[in-house]
């Protein structure tokens, strides 16, 4: 199955027909270019949102009018929370609350790639309910793309099914989202998604389970919206090469902070399985950003080839002899620094095909460890909580010059 088919399967059947017609009208070269861009987009929602934000200039150049994405569904399913995930300006955020009917009118804001519109619940009754339903459907009729949101806990009842059919009748491209999937017991998630899909007459993978409050799986929705408009994909693709390092750095920061937390458990931890798994996921993410095809097994092999696990153990032993630094602090700093250097080395490999020498890797790891030790000393000698440590490392790395460019690491290699 092709990358295009994988994407197409996220969309309901009626939407697939229209998108496939557009797809088949493209030439082979255009199709291949489209696929190369789609496959390079990061799947992590935070990275995807970062790409959308920094590519706004390209999007503005590509469009005279931004497309309108309308979030539609029953009351209290998390539409406003999803809306807020896409809105960059906090003053434009919608009010959210546990009670139905918090959103009483349509609200729109800039989401970078498109204009996003939040709507009231379309299933309310009574005079106020009818007015709100009219507002929601008015927005849906003017939409270029619709995101239909249901509640994973409540499921698809008769009223939700009626809404689905009414929305389908508008003949607009749309995706179906099942929000609050985190409130469903893990063992029941597959069954809940399958039941919702069956009720709607869709395949299981045409219902996207999400957690709007923390962004889980929102990148799939963003990509679906973008991929229905080739101009959006082109605009993102134009920005992608220019900002690949910033996206890779976002993945590195996340992995480095997780590595530090892993290293808080008793030694030896510098190269044990959870750390390798964390680094492997990071390498796979960076490979995707650089449009480099690699398997999970190959990612592990690459990590072993660079030998940073052994280097980390050696560095820990050397620095431990100097004294004055708590073991947890040293372990966390080395676990983070080896992860950062691994991410940097992987990015160079994927972009230029260059493998760093053992000497370069050692120097980079030593310098990065010193940098992190200095930054983490503010935590004191008592071992911090995992959240505190993770937040401290993320803030330190996000303020680092590396967030903008790997130039300082490049200079270390040259000298």
C-alpha positions in Angstrom: 0.0 0.0 0.0 1.4 3.4 -1.0 1.9 6.4 1.3 -1.0 8.1 -0.5 -3.3 5.2 0.2 -2.3 5.2 3.8 -3.4 8.9 4.0 -6.5 8.3 1.9 -7.7 5.6 4.3 -8.0 8.2 7.0 -10.9 9.8 5.1 -14.5 8.7 4.7 -15.3 6.9 1.4 -17.2 9.8 -0.2 -14.3 12.1 0.5 -11.8 9.5 -0.9 -13.5 9.6 -4.3 -13.0 13.3 -4.8 -9.4 13.3 -3.5 -8.5 10.3 -5.7 -9.9 12.1 -8.7 -7.6 15.1 -8.1 -4.7 12.7 -7.4 -5.1 10.8 -10.7 -5.2 14.1 -12.6 -1.6 14.8 -11.5 1.3 13.7 -13.5 3.8 11.1 -12.2 6.4 13.7 -11.3 3.8 15.7 -9.4 2.6 12.7 -7.6 6.1 11.6 -6.6 6.9 15.1 -5.4 3.7 15.2 -3.4 4.5 11.8 -1.8 8.1 12.8 -0.9 6.8 15.9 1.0 4.0 14.0 2.8 6.4 11.2 3.9 8.8 13.8 5.3 6.3 15.6 7.6 6.9 14.9 11.3 4.2 12.8 13.0 4.8 14.4 16.4 2.0 17.0 16.9 4.4 19.5 18.6 6.8 19.3 15.7 4.0 19.5 13.1 2.6 22.6 14.8 6.1 24.1 14.8 6.4 23.5 11.1 3.0 25.0 10.4 3.9 28.1 12.5 7.3 28.7 10.9 5.9 28.1 7.4 3.3 30.8 7.7 5.2 33.1 5.3 5.2 30.5 2.6 1.5 29.8 3.1 0.7 33.5 2.8 2.6 33.6 -0.4 0.8 30.6 -1.8 -2.8 31.6 -1.0 -4.9 34.7 -1.7 -7.4 33.3 0.8 -6.8 30.9 3.6 -9.0 27.8 3.6 -11.6 27.5 6.2 -11.5 24.4 8.5 -14.6 24.1 10.6 -14.8 22.0 13.8 -18.2 20.5 14.0 -20.1 18.1 16.3 -22.3 17.6 19.4 -22.0 19.7 22.5 -19.3 19.0 25.0 -17.1 16.7 22.9 -14.0 18.9 23.1 -14.4 21.0 19.9 -13.1 24.1 21.6 -10.1 22.3 23.2 -9.2 21.0 19.7 -9.7 24.5 18.3 -7.3 25.9 20.9 -4.6 23.4 20.0 -4.5 25.0 16.5 -4.7 28.7 17.4 -1.3 30.3 17.9 -2.5 33.5 19.7 -3.7 32.8 23.2 -6.1 35.9 23.2 -7.9 34.1 20.4 -8.5 30.9 22.4 -12.0 29.8 23.0 -13.4 29.4 26.5 -13.7 25.7 27.6 -15.6 24.1 30.4 -17.1 20.9 31.7 -20.7 22.0 31.1 -22.4 21.7 27.7 -23.0 24.9 25.8 -19.9 26.8 26.8 -19.5 27.8 23.1 -22.6 29.8 22.0 -21.4 31.3 18.8 -19.0 30.6 15.9 -15.4 31.7 16.6 -12.6 31.8 14.1 -8.8 32.4 14.3 -5.6 32.0 12.4 -4.1 28.4 12.5 -1.1 29.2 10.2 -2.1 26.9 7.4 -5.7 27.7 7.5 -8.5 29.7 9.3 -10.1 27.5 11.9 -13.7 27.9 13.1 -15.1 26.6 16.3 -18.8 26.0 16.4 -21.5 25.5 19.1 -22.9 22.0 19.7 -25.1 21.0 16.7 -27.3 18.6 18.6 -28.9 21.0 21.2 -32.7 21.3 21.4 -35.1 24.2 22.2 -35.0 27.7 20.8 -31.4 28.4 21.8 -30.3 25.0 20.6 -31.9 25.5 17.2 -30.1 28.8 16.8 -26.8 27.3 17.7 -27.3 24.4 15.4 -28.1 26.9 12.6 -24.8 28.7 13.3 -22.9 25.5 13.2 -24.4 24.3 9.9 -23.9 27.8 8.4 -20.2 27.5 9.1 -20.1 24.0 7.8 -21.7 25.0 4.5 -19.0 27.6 4.0 -16.1 25.3 5.0 -13.4 24.0 2.8 -12.8 21.1 5.2 -14.7 19.7 8.2 -13.5 18.0 11.3 -16.3 16.1 12.8 -15.7 15.4 16.5 -17.4 12.8 18.7 -16.9 11.7 22.3 -15.1 8.4 22.8 -16.8 7.7 26.1 -20.3 8.6 25.0 -20.0 6.8 21.7 -22.1 7.3 18.6 -25.8 7.5 19.6 -28.8 8.1 17.3 -28.4 11.9 17.4 -24.7 11.6 16.5 -25.4 9.3 13.6 -28.0 11.8 12.3 -25.4 14.6 12.5 -23.0 12.4 10.6 -25.5 11.8 7.8 -26.4 15.5 7.7 -22.8 16.5 7.4 -22.0 13.9 4.8 -24.9 15.3 2.7 -23.0 18.6 2.4 -20.4 16.9 0.2 -17.5 18.6 1.9 -14.1 16.8 2.6 -14.0 15.8 6.2 -12.4 13.6 8.8 -14.0 11.9 11.8 -12.4 12.3 15.2 -13.0 10.4 18.4 -11.9 12.7 21.2 -11.2 11.9 24.9 -9.8 8.4 24.0 -7.6 8.7 27.1 -10.7 8.2 29.3 -11.3 4.8 27.7 -9.5 1.9 29.5 -6.5 1.0 27.4 -7.7 -2.6 26.8 -11.0 -1.3 25.3 -9.6 1.4 23.0 -9.5 -0.8 19.9 -13.1 -2.1 20.5 -14.4 1.5 21.1 -12.9 2.8 17.9 -14.1 -0.2 15.9 -17.6 0.2 17.3 -17.8 3.9 16.4 -16.5 3.2 12.9 -19.0 0.4 12.4 -21.9 2.6 13.6 -20.9 5.3 11.1 -20.3 2.8 8.3 -16.6 3.5 8.1 -13.4 1.4 8.4 -11.7 1.5 11.7 -8.7 3.5 10.5 -11.1 6.2 9.2 -11.9 7.2 12.8 -9.0 9.1 14.3 -8.8 8.6 18.1 -7.3 11.8 19.7 -6.8 13.5 23.0 -7.4 17.1 22.2 -6.2 18.4 25.6 -2.6 17.2 25.0 -2.5 17.0 21.3 -2.3 13.2 20.8 -2.8 12.3 17.1 -3.6 15.9 16.1 -0.8 15.7 13.5 -2.9 13.2 11.6 -5.7 15.7 11.3 -3.4 18.5 10.3 -1.8 16.3 7.7 -5.3 15.3 6.4 -6.3 18.9 6.0 -3.0 19.8 4.3 -3.0 16.9 2.0 -6.4 17.7 0.5 -5.0 20.9 -0.8 -1.8 20.4 -2.9 -0.9 24.1 -2.4 -0.8 23.6 1.4 1.5 20.7 1.0 3.7 22.7 -1.4 3.9 25.5 1.1 4.9 23.2 3.9 7.4 21.5 1.7 8.9 24.8 0.7 9.5 25.5 4.4 10.6 22.0 5.4 14.2 22.0 4.2 14.8 25.4 5.6 13.6 24.5 9.1 14.6 20.8 9.3 17.2 21.4 12.1 14.6 23.3 14.2 12.2 20.4 13.8 14.9 17.8 14.6 16.0 19.9 17.6 12.4 19.7 19.0 12.7 15.9 18.7 16.1 15.9 20.3 15.0 18.1 23.3 12.1 15.7 24.0 14.3 12.6 23.9 17.1 14.3 25.9 14.7 15.2 28.8 13.2 11.7 28.8 16.8 10.3 28.9 17.6 12.3 31.9 14.5 11.0 33.7 15.5 7.4 32.8 19.0 8.0 34.2 17.5 8.9 37.7 17.1 5.2 38.5 20.1 3.4 40.0 23.1 2.8 37.8 24.1 1.3 35.5 21.7 3.2 33.3 23.7 4.9 30.6 22.9 2.3 27.9 20.1 0.2 29.2 17.1 -0.7 27.1 14.7 2.2 27.8 17.4 4.7 26.9 18.1 2.9 23.6 14.4 2.8 22.9 14.1 6.6 23.5 17.0 7.3 21.3 15.7 4.9 18.6 12.4 6.7 18.5 14.2 10.0 18.2 16.4 8.8 15.4 13.3 7.5 13.5 11.7 10.9 13.9 14.7 12.8 12.7 15.0 10.4 9.7 11.4 11.2 8.8 12.1 15.0 9.0 15.1 14.5 6.6 13.0 12.2 4.3 15.5 9.4 5.0 13.9 5.9 5.0 15.0 3.8 8.0 13.6 1.0 10.0 13.5 0.7 13.8 16.1 -2.0 13.7 18.3 0.1 11.5 17.9 3.0 14.0 19.2 0.7 16.8 22.1 -0.4 14.6 23.0 3.2 13.9 23.0 4.0 17.7 25.3 1.0 18.3 27.6 2.1 15.5 28.2 5.5 17.0 29.1 3.8 20.3 27.7 6.6 22.5 26.5 4.1 25.1 30.1 2.9 25.8 31.3 6.5 25.6 28.7 7.5 28.2 29.8 4.8 30.7 33.4 5.8 30.2 32.7 9.5 30.8 30.7 8.7 33.9 33.6 6.7 35.3 36.1 9.5 34.5 34.0 12.3 36.0 32.9 10.3 39.1 36.6 10.1 40.2 36.7 13.9 40.3 34.0 14.0 43.0 31.8 17.0 44.0 28.9 16.1 41.6 26.0 13.9 42.9 25.7 10.6 41.0 22.1 11.3 39.9 23.2 14.7 38.4 26.1 13.2 36.5 24.1 10.3 35.2 21.2 12.6 34.0 23.6 15.0 32.3 25.5 12.2 30.5 22.3 10.4 29.4 21.0 13.7 28.0 24.2 14.7 26.4 24.7 11.4 24.6 21.2 11.6 23.4 21.7 15.1 22.1 24.9 14.1 20.3 23.2 11.1 18.9 20.5 13.3 17.5 23.0 15.7 16.0 25.1 12.8 14.5 21.9 11.3 13.0 20.9 14.6 11.5 24.3 15.0 9.8 24.1 11.4 8.6 20.7 11.8 7.1 21.4 15.2 5.5 25.0 14.8 4.3 25.9 11.1 4.7 28.7 12.0 7.1 29.6 9.8 10.0 31.3 11.6 12.8 34.7 10.3 14.1 35.1 8.9 17.6 37.2 11.9 18.5 34.5 14.3 17.4 31.8 12.3 19.3 33.8 12.3 22.4 34.5 16.0 22.3 30.9 16.9 21.6 29.7 14.7 24.5 32.2 16.1 26.9 31.3 19.7 26.0 27.5 19.0 26.1 27.9 17.2 29.5 29.7 20.2 31.0 27.1 22.5 29.6 24.3 20.5 31.2 26.1 20.0 34.5 26.4 23.8 34.8 22.7 24.3 33.9 21.5 21.5 36.3 23.5 22.6 39.3 20.7 25.0 40.1 18.5 22.1 41.1 20.7 21.5 44.2 22.2 18.2 45.5 18.9 16.5 46.4 17.6 14.4 43.6 14.6 16.2 42.0 11.3 14.9 40.9 11.0 13.6 37.3 8.7 16.4 36.1 11.0 19.1 37.6 14.1 17.6 36.0 12.4 17.1 32.6 11.1 20.7 32.6 14.5 22.1 33.6 16.3 20.3 30.8 13.7 21.2 28.2 13.9 24.9 29.2 17.7 24.8 29.2 17.8 23.3 25.7 15.1 25.4 24.2 17.0 28.5 25.3 20.2 27.1 23.8 21.7 28.5 20.5 21.2 25.0 19.1 17.5 25.6 19.0 18.1 27.9 16.0 21.2 26.3 14.4 23.7 23.5 14.9 26.5 25.9 14.1 28.2 25.7 17.5 28.4 21.9 17.3 29.7 22.2 13.7 32.4 24.5 15.0 33.4 22.0 17.7 34.0 19.4 15.0 36.1 21.7 12.9 38.4 22.7 15.8 
